[in-house]
């Protein structure tokens, strides 16, 4: 028996007690495989003193995963879902004055998975087959960005409290209609009450909200357990995402009143805004398609990042939300995509995104597989979806519900499209019905990327889908695949970048630091569940090395140069992906690159490693995502066009200069006006006479900005590249 922490994961307790070493160091990840059949028993003795009331609520915000719960030796409940919370009513007869004992027995998920039948249809990644049955975060079974670690524990809070005599069971305020000129909006409020056995007569619901000088108020007589009412707000203060305006929030108070006495209340913050997704089934070479977000009826160009679990051990993730969001804010992203291989984030994330104006694309937690469709699984999944929709729907930041990550594509990978993804009951029946019942105002994308009936009928390839995950061969970042992609919107795209040497030394042993070849520790952190050469994800180290070789013509013979050249490769690739989409505004409408920060110590596509050390790509992205930015397109013949991109809602005056860094010659100097929300050509440069490493400098709104562009054809000279970066002050 050891002391455990709740919220927590049991590996944290084992390490604190000295039973295991740091599981993320060296080869220690292999030892986690030996713990996959561990049963966990959490016990808590607590003191209870009698208070008024005869019913109590025992609330678990997160149990990982299959668990039996006992109070004073009496079985209370069985849980089968890590991805939702549970609340149980406890009668006073089960509580004892004085000392009480709560016991939770958590069964190993690998053992539980063996109790299920497996039809031929179910399929997934090599390490994920058990995960298809179990509602546990998929990444924990082993992913290309996370090690296999089938952790367990009570990973979110547990509380017990008296059941209120009166309460709001549900409360949801939303925008029913917003006038095109923003002169007024109609809001709708929905509530469900618990009044115990009190008569309705005399009760009223009073709704009040304020934001600066803007206020609204309405009272509504209670005649039923649940009800709806609408109210109009003139000249509302609107919530806008970053890069488009201020994320104004109303402070809202709702009270259940009777004869001047408040019997129950709820308080929350509320943003008045609309979000729509315009999309077509397919696109073509001429761009006759669409995938575009409209916020408050206005087209909004998306620059965002994928958001993955912030720690392999999920109980530690909450503490990493704020510093990770600061990175997103610093990069001036206006959207995060909560990826479907993880878990639904803590309330704090969505509250902060409301405040910061960061839109959230929310996947439901299924990824890269063909999931069960039997009634028991679907009931469990429906409970999860309903619980999460009701928890999150009040947030202004929540822009889109998405059914899963890449499951439509999995029908191609796993069945060669012999089966139609539109027959998927999880995403075409269960989720849509839950949303129809609980949040019909938000748009829903059944899968990312999404292959609807038309797309399935006319194209069983994702290359003509308007929204795509642009991974491809991951060879030269300016290769045909990336340059010629037809997607209007990329919701995933990335490129490897090695962590800093100081970070690598924190998770790789001294004897494993170099060389990278035939290196089991590197493979284990790349992220492969074993150190074998033929594991599914073992290729990722060689992929990173090949990207260096493509750009520089060779792979260095020491760790420091390997790190440097890998980071250059990643930085230039991420820069190219973002700038290609921005130059193509509005033919292209957004990019959500992969990804801002690692959730474990590893070699990956993230631009900030687990220890918060920023890779070179971070700084390149920040410059490329400036709201008013200058950047070169790829040349047509010997002419390269300089584009001015303006994401602001007002025209911008820009003074600019382009310098050939190698020769230190100014090759273009000028000024221009860039219209609001546009991408335009502002100059053309003959590239023949120059060494083709250009420094672009501009002044806008009294601030100085920089970017760079290189026309060098690989292989690059690493020393010359670094000298140009130094001379350019980048």
C-alpha positions as CSV (number, residue, x, y, z in Angstrom):
1,X,0.0,0.0,0.0
2,X,1.3,3.4,-0.9
3,X,0.1,7.0,-0.7
4,X,-1.8,8.0,-3.8
5,X,-2.9,11.3,-5.1
6,X,-6.3,12.3,-6.6
7,X,-6.5,13.7,-9.2
8,X,-3.6,11.5,-10.4
9,X,-2.2,8.5,-12.3
10,X,-0.7,5.6,-10.4
11,X,2.6,5.8,-12.2
12,X,3.1,9.2,-10.6
13,X,2.5,7.7,-7.1
14,X,4.8,4.7,-7.9
15,X,7.6,7.1,-8.9
16,X,7.1,9.3,-5.9
17,X,7.3,6.2,-3.6
18,X,10.6,5.0,-5.3
19,X,9.0,1.9,-6.7
20,X,9.7,2.9,-10.3
21,X,12.1,5.3,-12.0
22,X,11.1,8.2,-14.2
23,X,9.1,6.3,-16.9
24,X,10.1,8.7,-19.6
25,X,13.8,8.3,-19.2
26,X,16.0,6.0,-21.4
27,X,14.5,2.6,-21.8
28,X,12.1,2.9,-18.8
29,X,9.1,3.1,-21.1
30,X,9.5,-0.6,-21.8
31,X,8.8,-1.3,-18.2
32,X,5.3,0.2,-18.5
33,X,4.4,-2.8,-20.7
34,X,4.9,-5.1,-17.7
35,X,2.3,-3.1,-15.7
36,X,-0.6,-3.5,-18.2
37,X,-2.3,-6.2,-16.0
38,X,-2.1,-4.2,-12.8
39,X,-5.3,-3.9,-10.8
40,X,-5.6,-0.6,-8.9
41,X,-7.3,-0.1,-5.6
42,X,-7.9,3.5,-4.4
43,X,-9.1,3.9,-0.8
44,X,-10.1,7.1,1.0
45,X,-11.2,7.5,4.6
46,X,-13.2,10.6,5.2
47,X,-15.1,12.1,8.1
48,X,-18.8,13.0,7.6
49,X,-20.8,15.0,10.0
50,X,-24.6,15.1,9.7
51,X,-26.1,18.0,7.9
52,X,-29.5,18.8,6.6
53,X,-30.8,16.6,3.8
54,X,-31.0,12.9,3.2
55,X,-29.5,12.6,-0.2
56,X,-25.9,13.3,-1.3
57,X,-24.1,13.4,-4.6
58,X,-20.9,11.4,-5.1
59,X,-19.2,13.0,-8.2
60,X,-16.3,11.6,-10.1
61,X,-15.1,13.9,-12.9
62,X,-12.8,11.3,-14.4
63,X,-12.0,7.6,-13.7
64,X,-9.5,5.8,-15.9
65,X,-11.3,3.5,-16.8
66,X,-13.1,0.3,-15.9
67,X,-14.0,0.6,-12.2
68,X,-16.2,-0.6,-9.4
69,X,-17.0,1.9,-6.6
70,X,-17.8,0.9,-3.0
71,X,-18.9,3.1,-0.1
72,X,-18.5,1.6,3.4
73,X,-18.4,-1.9,1.7
74,X,-21.5,-1.4,-0.3
75,X,-21.3,-1.5,-4.1
76,X,-22.3,1.8,-5.6
77,X,-21.6,1.8,-9.3
78,X,-19.6,0.4,-12.2
79,X,-18.0,2.8,-14.7
80,X,-16.7,2.0,-18.2
81,X,-15.8,5.4,-19.6
82,X,-12.7,7.6,-18.9
83,X,-14.1,10.3,-21.2
84,X,-17.1,11.5,-19.1
85,X,-17.9,12.3,-15.5
86,X,-20.2,10.4,-13.2
87,X,-22.6,11.5,-10.5
88,X,-24.3,9.1,-8.1
89,X,-27.0,9.8,-5.6
90,X,-26.2,8.4,-2.2
91,X,-28.8,7.9,0.5
92,X,-28.1,9.0,4.0
93,X,-28.4,5.3,5.1
94,X,-25.0,4.6,3.3
95,X,-23.2,7.3,5.2
96,X,-22.0,6.9,8.8
97,X,-21.4,9.8,11.2
98,X,-17.7,9.9,11.7
99,X,-15.4,7.8,9.7
100,X,-16.4,6.5,6.2
101,X,-14.5,4.6,3.5
102,X,-14.6,5.1,-0.2
103,X,-13.0,2.3,-2.3
104,X,-12.4,2.2,-6.1
105,X,-11.2,-0.9,-7.8
106,X,-9.9,-0.2,-11.3
107,X,-9.6,-3.2,-13.6
108,X,-6.8,-3.3,-16.3
109,X,-8.2,-2.3,-19.7
110,X,-6.2,-5.1,-21.4
111,X,-8.1,-7.6,-19.3
112,X,-11.4,-6.0,-19.9
113,X,-10.9,-5.9,-23.7
114,X,-10.6,-9.7,-23.8
115,X,-14.3,-10.0,-22.8
116,X,-15.6,-8.5,-26.0
117,X,-16.4,-10.1,-29.4
118,X,-14.4,-8.9,-32.4
119,X,-16.2,-8.9,-35.7
120,X,-14.2,-8.7,-38.9
121,X,-15.3,-5.1,-39.5
122,X,-13.5,-3.7,-36.4
123,X,-10.0,-2.6,-37.4
124,X,-7.4,0.0,-36.4
125,X,-3.8,0.8,-35.9
126,X,-1.6,-2.1,-34.8
127,X,-1.5,-1.1,-31.1
128,X,-5.1,0.2,-31.0
129,X,-7.3,-2.8,-31.4
130,X,-8.2,-3.1,-27.7
131,X,-8.9,0.6,-27.6
132,X,-11.8,0.2,-30.1
133,X,-13.9,-1.4,-27.4
134,X,-12.8,0.7,-24.4
135,X,-13.8,4.4,-23.9
136,X,-10.3,5.4,-22.9
137,X,-8.1,8.0,-24.6
138,X,-6.8,6.3,-27.7
139,X,-3.3,7.8,-27.6
140,X,-2.5,5.8,-24.4
141,X,-2.4,2.6,-26.3
142,X,0.5,3.9,-28.4
143,X,0.5,6.4,-31.2
144,X,3.1,8.0,-33.4
145,X,3.2,11.0,-31.0
146,X,2.8,9.2,-27.7
147,X,4.3,6.1,-26.1
148,X,2.2,3.1,-25.1
149,X,1.3,3.6,-21.5
150,X,-1.9,2.1,-20.3
151,X,-2.1,4.2,-17.2
152,X,-4.9,4.1,-14.8
153,X,-6.2,6.2,-11.9
154,X,-8.7,8.7,-10.7
155,X,-7.5,11.4,-13.0
156,X,-9.9,14.2,-12.2
157,X,-11.5,15.4,-9.0
158,X,-13.9,13.5,-6.6
159,X,-16.3,15.3,-4.4
160,X,-19.3,14.4,-2.2
161,X,-21.9,17.1,-1.3
162,X,-25.5,17.4,-0.2
163,X,-27.9,17.2,-3.1
164,X,-29.5,20.7,-3.5
165,X,-33.2,20.9,-2.9
166,X,-33.5,23.2,-5.9
167,X,-31.1,23.3,-8.9
168,X,-30.6,24.0,-12.5
169,X,-30.1,20.6,-14.2
170,X,-29.5,22.2,-17.5
171,X,-28.9,25.8,-18.5
172,X,-28.1,27.0,-22.0
173,X,-28.1,30.5,-23.5
174,X,-27.4,30.8,-27.2
175,X,-27.8,33.1,-30.2
176,X,-30.9,32.4,-32.1
177,X,-30.4,35.1,-34.7
178,X,-27.9,37.9,-35.4
179,X,-28.9,40.7,-37.8
180,X,-26.5,41.1,-40.7
181,X,-25.7,44.7,-39.6
182,X,-25.3,43.6,-36.0
183,X,-28.0,46.0,-34.9
184,X,-29.8,43.4,-32.8
185,X,-29.7,39.8,-31.8
186,X,-32.3,37.3,-30.6
187,X,-31.2,35.1,-27.8
188,X,-32.8,31.9,-26.5
189,X,-32.5,30.4,-23.1
190,X,-33.2,26.8,-22.2
191,X,-33.4,25.4,-18.7
192,X,-34.3,22.2,-16.9
193,X,-35.0,22.4,-13.2
194,X,-35.1,20.2,-10.2
195,X,-37.8,21.5,-7.8
196,X,-38.1,18.3,-5.8
197,X,-41.9,18.1,-5.0
198,X,-42.6,21.8,-4.9
199,X,-45.5,23.1,-7.0
200,X,-44.6,25.3,-9.9
201,X,-46.8,28.2,-8.8
202,X,-45.0,31.4,-8.0
203,X,-41.5,30.3,-9.4
204,X,-39.8,32.3,-12.1
205,X,-36.5,32.1,-13.9
206,X,-34.8,35.5,-14.1
207,X,-32.0,36.0,-16.6
208,X,-29.6,39.0,-16.5
209,X,-26.5,39.8,-18.5
210,X,-24.1,42.7,-18.8
211,X,-21.1,43.7,-20.8
212,X,-19.9,47.2,-20.3
213,X,-22.9,49.4,-21.0
214,X,-24.9,46.7,-22.8
215,X,-27.4,44.9,-20.6
216,X,-30.4,42.5,-20.9
217,X,-32.9,41.0,-18.5
218,X,-35.9,38.8,-18.7
219,X,-38.1,36.9,-16.3
220,X,-40.1,33.8,-17.1
221,X,-42.9,32.1,-15.2
222,X,-42.2,28.4,-14.4
223,X,-45.0,26.1,-15.6
224,X,-42.9,22.9,-16.3
225,X,-39.7,21.2,-15.3
226,X,-38.1,22.6,-18.5
227,X,-38.7,25.6,-20.7
228,X,-37.5,27.9,-23.4
229,X,-37.8,31.7,-23.8
230,X,-36.3,34.3,-26.1
231,X,-35.2,37.9,-25.7
232,X,-34.0,40.6,-28.0
233,X,-30.8,42.6,-27.4
234,X,-30.3,45.8,-29.4
235,X,-26.8,46.9,-30.4
236,X,-25.2,43.8,-28.8
237,X,-21.5,43.7,-28.0
238,X,-20.1,40.9,-30.1
239,X,-17.6,38.2,-29.3
240,X,-14.9,38.0,-32.0
241,X,-12.0,35.6,-32.4
242,X,-8.4,36.7,-32.3
243,X,-7.2,38.5,-35.5
244,X,-10.8,39.7,-36.1
245,X,-11.8,41.8,-33.1
246,X,-12.2,41.6,-29.3
247,X,-13.7,38.6,-27.6
248,X,-16.3,40.5,-25.6
249,X,-18.1,38.5,-22.9
250,X,-21.3,39.2,-21.0
251,X,-21.4,38.3,-17.3
252,X,-24.7,36.3,-17.0
253,X,-26.7,35.4,-13.9
254,X,-29.7,33.1,-13.9
255,X,-31.8,32.8,-10.8
256,X,-34.8,30.6,-9.8
257,X,-36.9,33.1,-7.8
258,X,-40.1,33.0,-5.7
259,X,-41.5,35.9,-3.8
260,X,-38.1,37.7,-3.9
261,X,-36.1,34.7,-2.6
262,X,-33.5,33.0,-4.7
263,X,-33.7,29.2,-4.6
264,X,-31.0,28.3,-7.2
265,X,-28.6,30.2,-9.4
266,X,-26.1,29.8,-12.1
267,X,-23.4,32.3,-13.3
268,X,-21.4,32.1,-16.5
269,X,-19.8,34.2,-19.2
270,X,-21.5,34.4,-22.6
271,X,-20.3,35.6,-26.0
272,X,-22.8,36.8,-28.5
273,X,-21.6,35.4,-31.9
274,X,-22.5,33.1,-34.7
275,X,-20.2,30.6,-36.3
276,X,-21.0,28.8,-39.6
277,X,-19.1,26.4,-41.7
278,X,-19.5,26.7,-45.5
279,X,-18.4,23.5,-47.2
280,X,-18.8,21.5,-50.4
281,X,-18.4,17.8,-51.0
282,X,-15.5,18.2,-53.3
283,X,-13.2,20.7,-55.0
284,X,-11.2,20.6,-58.2
285,X,-8.1,22.1,-59.9
286,X,-9.9,25.4,-60.4
287,X,-10.8,25.6,-56.8
288,X,-14.5,25.2,-57.3
289,X,-15.1,24.2,-53.7
290,X,-15.3,25.6,-50.2
291,X,-14.4,25.0,-46.6
292,X,-14.6,28.3,-44.8
293,X,-15.6,29.5,-41.3
294,X,-17.9,32.5,-41.0
295,X,-17.9,34.3,-37.7
296,X,-20.7,36.8,-37.3
297,X,-21.5,36.3,-41.0
298,X,-17.9,37.3,-41.9
299,X,-15.4,35.0,-43.6
300,X,-12.6,34.3,-41.2
301,X,-9.2,33.0,-42.3
302,X,-8.0,30.4,-39.8
303,X,-4.4,30.2,-38.5
304,X,-4.3,27.5,-35.8
305,X,-2.6,24.6,-34.2
306,X,-3.6,21.1,-33.3
307,X,-4.0,20.6,-29.5
308,X,-3.1,17.1,-28.3
309,X,-3.0,15.8,-24.7
310,X,-0.5,17.9,-22.8
311,X,0.9,15.0,-20.8
312,X,1.0,11.2,-21.4
313,X,-0.3,11.0,-17.8
314,X,-3.5,13.0,-18.2
315,X,-3.9,14.1,-14.6
316,X,-0.9,16.4,-15.1
317,X,-2.4,18.0,-18.2
318,X,-4.4,20.7,-16.5
319,X,-1.3,22.4,-15.0
320,X,0.1,22.6,-18.5
321,X,-2.9,24.3,-20.1
322,X,-2.0,27.9,-19.2
323,X,1.6,27.9,-20.3
324,X,0.6,26.0,-23.5
325,X,-2.1,28.6,-24.3
326,X,0.4,31.4,-23.8
327,X,2.3,29.8,-26.7
328,X,-0.8,29.7,-28.8
329,X,-1.6,33.3,-27.9
330,X,2.0,34.5,-28.6
331,X,1.8,32.9,-32.1
332,X,-1.5,34.7,-32.6
333,X,-3.5,31.6,-33.5
334,X,-7.2,32.1,-33.8
335,X,-8.1,28.4,-33.5
336,X,-7.1,25.2,-31.8
337,X,-8.3,21.7,-32.9
338,X,-8.8,19.4,-30.0
339,X,-7.6,16.2,-31.7
340,X,-9.8,13.1,-31.5
341,X,-7.1,10.7,-30.3
342,X,-6.9,12.4,-26.8
343,X,-9.4,13.4,-24.2
344,X,-11.9,16.2,-23.7
345,X,-10.0,19.0,-22.0
346,X,-10.7,20.5,-18.6
347,X,-13.2,23.3,-18.3
348,X,-10.3,25.7,-17.8
349,X,-9.2,25.4,-21.4
350,X,-12.5,26.5,-22.8
351,X,-12.9,29.3,-20.3
352,X,-9.5,30.7,-21.3
353,X,-10.3,30.3,-25.0
354,X,-13.5,32.3,-24.4
355,X,-11.4,35.0,-22.9
356,X,-8.6,35.0,-25.4
357,X,-10.8,34.7,-28.5
358,X,-9.4,31.3,-29.6
359,X,-11.9,29.3,-31.5
360,X,-12.1,25.6,-30.7
361,X,-12.6,22.8,-33.2
362,X,-13.7,19.9,-31.0
363,X,-13.3,16.3,-32.1
364,X,-15.1,13.6,-30.4
365,X,-12.7,10.9,-29.1
366,X,-12.4,8.4,-31.9
367,X,-9.4,8.2,-34.2
368,X,-7.9,6.1,-37.1
369,X,-10.1,3.1,-36.8
370,X,-13.4,1.3,-37.5
371,X,-15.2,1.3,-34.2
372,X,-17.8,-1.1,-32.8
373,X,-21.4,-0.5,-33.7
374,X,-23.1,-2.9,-31.3
375,X,-25.9,-1.5,-29.1
376,X,-23.9,-1.7,-25.8
377,X,-21.0,0.3,-27.3
378,X,-23.3,2.8,-28.9
379,X,-25.2,3.4,-25.7
380,X,-21.9,4.1,-23.8
381,X,-20.7,6.4,-26.6
382,X,-24.0,8.2,-26.7
383,X,-23.8,8.9,-22.9
384,X,-20.3,10.3,-23.4
385,X,-21.3,12.5,-26.3
386,X,-24.4,13.8,-24.5
387,X,-22.4,14.5,-21.3
388,X,-19.7,16.4,-23.2
389,X,-22.0,18.4,-25.4
390,X,-24.0,19.6,-22.4
391,X,-20.8,20.5,-20.6
392,X,-19.2,22.4,-23.4
393,X,-22.0,24.0,-25.5
394,X,-22.2,27.2,-23.5
395,X,-18.7,28.3,-24.6
396,X,-18.4,31.1,-27.2
397,X,-15.1,29.6,-28.3
398,X,-16.6,26.3,-29.4
399,X,-16.8,26.7,-33.2
400,X,-17.4,23.1,-34.5
401,X,-18.2,19.6,-33.4
402,X,-16.2,17.0,-35.4
403,X,-17.1,13.3,-35.2
404,X,-13.6,11.8,-35.2
405,X,-10.0,12.0,-36.5
406,X,-9.5,10.3,-39.8
407,X,-12.0,7.5,-39.4
408,X,-13.5,8.2,-42.8
409,X,-10.0,7.8,-44.3
410,X,-9.6,4.6,-42.3
411,X,-12.3,3.0,-44.4
412,X,-9.9,3.4,-47.3
413,X,-6.8,2.3,-45.4
414,X,-8.4,-0.7,-43.9
415,X,-11.1,-1.9,-46.4
416,X,-10.0,-0.2,-49.6
417,X,-13.4,1.6,-49.4
418,X,-15.3,-1.7,-49.8
419,X,-17.4,-0.2,-47.0
420,X,-19.0,3.2,-47.1
421,X,-18.0,5.5,-44.2
422,X,-21.5,7.1,-44.5
423,X,-22.8,3.9,-42.9
424,X,-20.8,4.6,-39.7
425,X,-23.5,4.6,-37.0
426,X,-21.2,6.4,-34.5
427,X,-20.8,9.5,-36.6
428,X,-23.8,9.4,-38.9
429,X,-26.4,8.4,-36.3
430,X,-25.4,8.7,-32.7
431,X,-23.6,12.0,-32.7
432,X,-26.0,13.8,-35.1
433,X,-29.0,12.7,-33.0
434,X,-27.3,13.9,-29.8
435,X,-26.5,17.2,-31.4
436,X,-30.0,17.5,-32.8
437,X,-31.4,17.1,-29.3
438,X,-28.8,19.2,-27.4
439,X,-27.0,21.7,-29.7
440,X,-28.5,22.1,-33.1
441,X,-27.2,25.6,-33.5
442,X,-23.5,24.4,-34.1
443,X,-22.3,22.9,-37.3
444,X,-21.1,19.3,-37.3
445,X,-18.4,17.7,-39.4
446,X,-18.8,13.9,-39.2
447,X,-15.1,13.2,-39.7
448,X,-11.9,15.0,-40.4
449,X,-11.3,14.7,-43.3
450,X,-15.0,14.1,-44.2
451,X,-16.1,12.0,-47.1
452,X,-19.8,12.4,-47.7
453,X,-22.1,10.4,-50.0
454,X,-21.1,12.6,-53.1
455,X,-17.4,12.3,-52.3
456,X,-17.6,8.6,-51.8
457,X,-19.5,8.1,-55.1
458,X,-17.2,10.2,-57.2
459,X,-13.9,10.0,-55.5
460,X,-12.5,7.5,-53.0
461,X,-9.4,9.6,-52.7
462,X,-8.9,12.5,-50.2
463,X,-7.1,14.6,-52.8
464,X,-10.3,16.3,-54.0
465,X,-11.8,16.9,-50.5
466,X,-11.9,20.6,-49.6
467,X,-10.5,19.9,-46.1
468,X,-7.5,17.6,-45.9
469,X,-4.7,16.3,-43.6
470,X,-1.7,17.2,-45.7
471,X,1.0,14.7,-44.5
472,X,1.9,13.0,-47.8
473,X,5.4,11.6,-48.4
474,X,7.0,14.0,-46.0
475,X,9.9,14.4,-48.4
476,X,11.0,17.8,-49.6
477,X,8.5,20.3,-48.2
478,X,8.2,22.1,-51.5
479,X,7.7,18.9,-53.4
480,X,4.8,18.2,-55.8
481,X,2.5,16.8,-53.0
482,X,2.6,20.0,-51.0
483,X,2.9,22.5,-53.8
484,X,0.0,21.0,-55.8
485,X,-2.4,20.1,-53.0
486,X,-6.0,21.2,-53.8
487,X,-7.2,21.6,-50.3
488,X,-9.0,24.8,-49.3
489,X,-8.3,24.0,-45.7
490,X,-5.6,21.9,-44.0
491,X,-6.7,20.7,-40.6
492,X,-3.4,18.8,-40.1
493,X,0.0,19.2,-41.7
494,X,3.5,19.0,-40.1
495,X,7.1,18.2,-40.4
496,X,9.7,16.7,-38.0
497,X,12.0,18.8,-35.9
498,X,14.5,17.5,-33.4
499,X,14.4,18.8,-29.9
500,X,17.2,20.9,-28.5
501,X,20.3,18.9,-27.3
502,X,19.6,20.0,-23.7
503,X,16.1,18.5,-23.9
504,X,17.3,15.2,-25.5
505,X,19.7,14.8,-22.6
506,X,16.8,14.8,-20.2
507,X,15.2,11.7,-21.7
508,X,18.0,9.8,-23.5
509,X,20.8,8.2,-21.5
510,X,24.4,9.4,-22.2
511,X,25.2,6.1,-24.0
512,X,22.1,6.5,-26.2
513,X,22.7,10.1,-27.3
514,X,24.5,9.3,-30.5
515,X,24.5,7.9,-33.2
516,X,20.8,8.0,-34.0
517,X,21.1,4.9,-36.3
518,X,20.3,1.5,-34.8
519,X,19.3,3.4,-31.7
520,X,16.5,1.7,-29.7
521,X,16.2,4.6,-27.3
522,X,15.5,7.1,-30.1
523,X,13.0,4.7,-31.6
524,X,11.3,4.3,-28.3
525,X,10.9,8.1,-28.0
526,X,9.7,8.5,-31.6
527,X,7.2,6.9,-30.5
528,X,7.5,3.2,-30.8
529,X,6.2,0.8,-28.0
530,X,9.4,-1.3,-28.4
531,X,12.9,-0.7,-29.7
532,X,12.6,-3.2,-32.6
533,X,13.5,-1.9,-36.0
534,X,10.3,-3.2,-37.7
535,X,7.8,-1.6,-35.3
536,X,5.1,0.5,-37.0
537,X,6.4,3.8,-35.9
538,X,10.1,3.0,-36.0
539,X,10.4,4.7,-39.3
540,X,10.0,8.2,-37.7
541,X,13.6,8.6,-36.7
542,X,14.8,7.8,-40.2
543,X,12.1,10.1,-41.6
544,X,13.6,12.9,-39.6
545,X,17.1,12.1,-40.8
546,X,15.9,11.8,-44.4
547,X,14.4,15.3,-44.2
548,X,17.8,16.6,-43.2
549,X,19.4,14.7,-46.1
550,X,16.9,16.0,-48.6
551,X,17.6,19.6,-47.6
552,X,21.3,19.5,-47.0
553,X,22.4,16.5,-49.1
554,X,23.9,14.6,-46.1
555,X,23.2,13.7,-42.5
556,X,25.7,15.1,-40.0
557,X,28.0,13.0,-37.9
558,X,27.3,14.6,-34.6
559,X,24.3,15.4,-32.4
560,X,24.6,19.2,-32.3
561,X,24.6,19.5,-36.1
562,X,21.8,17.0,-36.4
563,X,19.6,19.0,-34.1
564,X,20.4,22.3,-35.9
565,X,19.8,20.9,-39.4
566,X,16.6,19.1,-38.4
567,X,15.2,22.3,-36.8
568,X,16.1,24.3,-40.0
569,X,14.3,21.7,-42.1
570,X,11.2,21.8,-39.9
571,X,11.2,25.6,-39.6
572,X,11.4,26.1,-43.4
573,X,8.7,23.5,-44.0
574,X,6.2,24.9,-41.5
575,X,6.9,28.4,-42.8
576,X,6.3,27.3,-46.4
577,X,3.0,25.5,-45.5
578,X,1.6,28.5,-43.7
579,X,2.7,31.0,-46.3
580,X,1.4,29.0,-49.2
581,X,-2.1,29.1,-47.6
582,X,-1.9,32.7,-46.7
583,X,-0.8,33.7,-50.2
584,X,-3.8,31.8,-51.5
585,X,-6.3,33.6,-49.4
586,X,-9.4,33.3,-50.2
587,X,-8.8,30.3,-52.6
588,X,-7.5,28.8,-49.4
589,X,-9.2,29.5,-46.1
590,X,-7.1,28.2,-43.2
591,X,-4.4,25.9,-41.9
592,X,-4.2,24.2,-38.5
593,X,-0.6,23.0,-38.4
594,X,0.7,20.1,-36.3
595,X,1.4,21.0,-33.4
596,X,2.3,23.5,-30.8
597,X,3.8,21.4,-27.9
598,X,4.6,17.8,-27.0
599,X,2.8,15.9,-24.4
600,X,5.9,13.7,-23.5
601,X,9.6,13.8,-24.1
602,X,10.1,12.8,-27.7
603,X,11.2,13.4,-31.3
604,X,8.2,14.8,-33.1
605,X,6.5,17.4,-35.3
606,X,5.8,19.8,-32.3
607,X,7.4,23.2,-32.4
608,X,7.9,23.4,-28.6
609,X,9.2,20.3,-26.8
610,X,7.8,18.8,-23.6
611,X,10.2,21.0,-21.5
612,X,8.9,24.2,-23.2
613,X,12.1,24.7,-25.2
614,X,11.1,26.4,-28.5
615,X,12.4,25.0,-31.7
616,X,13.5,27.2,-34.6
617,X,10.1,26.6,-36.2
618,X,8.3,28.5,-33.4
619,X,10.0,31.8,-34.4
620,X,9.5,31.2,-38.1
621,X,5.8,30.6,-37.5
622,X,5.4,33.7,-35.4
623,X,6.9,35.8,-38.2
624,X,4.8,34.1,-40.9
625,X,1.6,34.6,-38.9
626,X,1.9,38.3,-38.4
627,X,-1.5,39.9,-39.0
628,X,0.0,42.1,-41.8
629,X,2.8,40.1,-43.4
630,X,5.0,40.1,-46.5
631,X,6.1,36.9,-48.1
632,X,7.3,35.6,-51.5
633,X,5.5,33.0,-53.6
634,X,7.4,30.4,-55.5
635,X,8.7,31.9,-58.7
636,X,7.2,31.7,-62.2
637,X,10.3,31.4,-64.3
638,X,12.8,33.9,-63.1
639,X,10.2,36.2,-61.4
640,X,9.2,35.9,-57.8
641,X,6.2,37.9,-56.6
642,X,6.1,39.5,-53.2
643,X,2.7,39.3,-51.6
644,X,1.2,41.5,-48.9
645,X,-1.3,39.8,-46.7
646,X,-3.6,41.7,-44.4
647,X,-5.9,39.8,-42.0
648,X,-7.1,43.0,-40.3
649,X,-10.5,44.6,-41.0
650,X,-8.9,47.9,-42.1
651,X,-6.6,48.8,-44.9
652,X,-2.9,48.9,-43.9
653,X,-0.2,51.2,-45.2
654,X,3.2,49.4,-45.4
655,X,6.7,50.6,-46.2
656,X,9.0,47.7,-47.1
657,X,12.5,46.7,-48.3
658,X,13.9,43.5,-49.7
659,X,17.6,42.8,-49.3
660,X,19.8,40.1,-50.8
661,X,21.5,39.0,-47.6
662,X,24.6,37.4,-49.2
663,X,25.6,40.5,-51.2
664,X,23.9,42.9,-48.8
665,X,22.3,44.7,-51.8
666,X,18.9,46.3,-51.5
667,X,16.9,44.8,-54.4
668,X,13.5,46.4,-53.9
669,X,12.2,49.2,-51.8
670,X,8.7,50.7,-51.7
671,X,5.4,51.3,-50.0
672,X,1.9,50.2,-50.6
673,X,-1.6,49.9,-49.2
674,X,-3.0,46.4,-48.6
675,X,-6.8,46.2,-48.5
676,X,-8.5,44.7,-45.5
677,X,-8.7,40.9,-45.4
678,X,-6.8,40.4,-48.6
679,X,-3.7,38.9,-50.2
680,X,-2.2,41.0,-53.1
681,X,0.9,41.2,-55.2
682,X,2.9,44.3,-54.2
683,X,6.2,43.7,-56.0
684,X,8.0,41.4,-58.5
685,X,11.7,40.5,-58.3
686,X,13.9,39.1,-61.0
687,X,15.7,36.4,-59.2
688,X,18.5,35.7,-61.7
689,X,20.9,38.4,-60.5
690,X,20.8,37.5,-56.8
691,X,22.0,34.9,-54.3
692,X,18.4,34.2,-53.4
693,X,18.4,34.6,-49.6
694,X,16.1,37.5,-49.2
695,X,15.4,39.5,-46.1
696,X,12.0,41.2,-46.1
697,X,11.5,44.1,-43.8
698,X,8.4,46.2,-43.4
699,X,6.9,48.9,-41.2
700,X,3.2,48.8,-40.3
701,X,1.4,50.8,-37.7
702,X,4.7,52.1,-36.3
703,X,6.1,48.6,-35.8
704,X,8.9,46.8,-37.5
705,X,8.6,43.3,-38.9
706,X,10.9,40.8,-40.6
707,X,10.6,37.7,-42.7
708,X,12.9,35.9,-45.1
709,X,12.8,33.8,-48.2
710,X,15.2,31.5,-49.8
711,X,15.2,30.3,-53.4
712,X,18.2,28.0,-53.0
713,X,17.7,24.6,-54.5
714,X,18.7,21.7,-52.2
715,X,21.2,20.8,-51.0
716,X,21.6,23.9,-48.8
717,X,24.9,24.9,-47.4
718,X,24.3,24.8,-43.6
719,X,27.1,27.2,-42.7
720,X,26.0,29.7,-45.3
721,X,22.4,29.4,-44.2
722,X,23.3,30.1,-40.6
723,X,25.4,33.0,-41.6
724,X,22.5,34.5,-43.5
725,X,20.2,34.0,-40.6
726,X,22.7,35.8,-38.4
727,X,23.2,38.7,-40.8
728,X,19.5,39.1,-41.2
729,X,19.0,39.2,-37.4
730,X,16.4,36.4,-37.5
